Amino acid sequence: MILLHTLTFFLGLGDSQALTQAVAAYQACHFIGMPECDVILAQATVYLARASKSWEVMTALGKARKSIQECEGPLPQVPLHLCNAPTRLMKELGYGKDYRHGDTDLQYMPEGMENVNFFN
């Protein structure tokens, strides 16, 4: 588990295969057990140590959290088209209306935050 935490904290988007490698190592160790899985742990550790590192996700997450903490008044509402509508009332109120999976033209940020980019 420490490998999974380390990789998400330090590697982020630096190596797109790092999470796959770490989860595969975790599962292999779960099935095989110690001490036989020591080579698997060593391989995963070396892979993660050599992988490209990126703080992009951690930095963006920090900026998003700070934005929420510093928000004065009520927090901005999630756009209704992104909210699921499990009841008839919610459908009537517009929850999930006009949502199209994978549509890049939809607004995903709350009103008033349309131009906020936490990845800058």
N, C-alpha and C positions, 0 to 999 in steps of 0.2 A: 504493500500500500504506500510505503514511503516513496517508492519510485514513481508511482502515479502522481502523488502530490508534487514531488520535485519537478517532474516533467511539465506539469501544467503551470507551475509557478515560474520556472526558469526558461523553459523552451517555448511555451505558447505556440505561436504559429511558425516558429523557426524551422521546424521539420514536421511535415504533415504525416509522416509515418511513425513518429515517436510514440504517440498514444497507442497505435496498433501494436507496436513492438512491446510496450510495457504491459498492456492488457493481455497479450498472448503469453508473456512471461508469467504474469500473475496466474492465469488459468493453468498453464503447464505445471507450475509449482503446486497449485492446488490439487491437481490430479496425481502428480508423481510423489510429492512430499520431499521432506529433507531426509537425508543429506543429498539424495540423488539429484535434486534440482539446483544444486549449487552452480553448475555450469550455465544453466539457463539464467540464473540471477546475475552471474558475472557477465554474460553476453549482453543482457539488457542494460546493465549498468554502464558497460563500455560504450554501447550504442548511444545511450543518453548523454554520456560525457562528451562524446565526439560530435553530437548533433549540433546544428546551428541553433543559436539562442535568439529569442525575441521577447521583449517586454511589452510589445504592442497591446496585447489583450489585457495584461495586468494594469498598464497605464490607463487604457480606456475604461476599464472597470472602476478604477480609482476615481477618474473624472466623473463617471456616471454616479457613483455613490456620493461624491462631494456635491454634485448638482442637486441630488435629492435632499441631502442634509441641509443645504443652504437655501432650499426653496422656502419662500415666505408665503404663508397662506396654504390653501389646499394644494395637494400635489396635482400636477396635470393629469387629466383623464386619458386612459388608453383609448385610441380611436375605436369607435363602436364597431366598425367593420372588422376589427381584429378580434373582437370578443365573440365567444361561442354563444349560441342561443339554444340552450336545452329546453326552454319552455316557450309556450305560445306567446306569453306576455313579452318575453325578451325579443322574440322575433318581431312582434308588433312595434316594439320600441326602437327597432333598427339594428339590434345586435347582429353582427355577421352579414349585414346587407351589403351586397355588391362585392363581397370578398372573392377574390380569384387567386387560388394557390399559385405561387410563383410569379405573381404580377409585380414587376419592378416599378410600375407607375403608381402603385398605391402609396398612401402616406402611412408610414409606420411610426412616426414620432407623434407625441401629443400636440395638440393645438398650441401654438406659441413657441414650439421647439422644432419646427420643421427644418430649420437650417443648422441645428446643433449637430456637430460631428465630434464624437468623443475620441476619434482616432487621429485627430490632428495634433 
